């Protein structure tokens, strides 16, 4: 697992405790194996109450990540930007007088892909990017760098259960489509209205339950020797298909 550079790591019991109580978004708590006592129980309980994952790691890994900082058996991985809410995404679309256009990333792990997708989302006019709180790569300095600063302009929302979020998005009037190899050719799909585009994780694609919840399944025709594009390339193609169809309709 690749973690972000040291400037996104908060080390030490007091520092981590204050970070959890404050406003800065925390991606994950790292707890050294064998660490116990003091305020650690309170930190773990506070993290769980706020939905922040707690991961146990080898002490030497934490030593390496802290790079000389006195971590006292615990550290926090903090996001470089604040997360937004789903309401903020819909408000952004309304303020622009546009139909909602949302990108949902289904458990993507590669910060290079996530950063590239956020950059493409900004360029394509996406109103918000949704990422599951668990089993997604942290919104770290690598993501921010690859996005070329787009994380400062595109609202990113941490969500819980993906299937439940899709149901909420449908109730808000969105049509939810996912990219999968057995879908219809993307240019045959109607993506002109309020839309959520779901991009699956590297290697495994969109989860089975997530796929079942989607209104439509689309694919990109492959005419070469390989049978798929990576997540960021596929996402860029499909986002700009939404842009093309909307411009044709305008």
Buried (B, 14 or more C-beta within 10 A) or exposed (E): EEBBEEEBBBBBBEBBBEBBEEEBBBBBBBBBEEBEEEBBEEBBEBBEEEEBBBEEBEEEBBEEBBEEBEBBBBBBBBBBBEBBEBEEBBBBBEEEEEBBBBBBBBBBBBBBBBBBBBBBBBBBBBBBBBBBBBBBBBBBBBBBBBBBEBBEEBBBBBBEEBEEBBEEBBEBEBBBBBBBEEBEEBEEBEBBBBBBBBBBBBEEBBBEEBBEBBBBBBBBEEEEEEEBBBBBBBBBBBBEBBBEBBEEEE
